[in-house]
Amino acid sequence: LSQNGGRLAVGSNKESGFRGAVYVFERAGDSWAQTARIGGPAAFENFGSGVAFSASGQRMAVAARNGGLYAFEFTAG
């Protein structure tokens, strides 16, 4: 959950043959809407085993069990 409470990321590291994925949700009033699904780059990567946001919630780091760390930046539109 981002520090401001407006964005949530959920890792699913065993999805699609342990390729993994991260689902991103954004708050709209009292409800949440899925805004992105980011799939792991390779089988057995376990992408999404850890997720973290920057203080602003504009950047997200996603860990993979193979030691990989992936960085994403959210943009408008």
Disulfide bonds with the S-S distance in Angstrom:
none
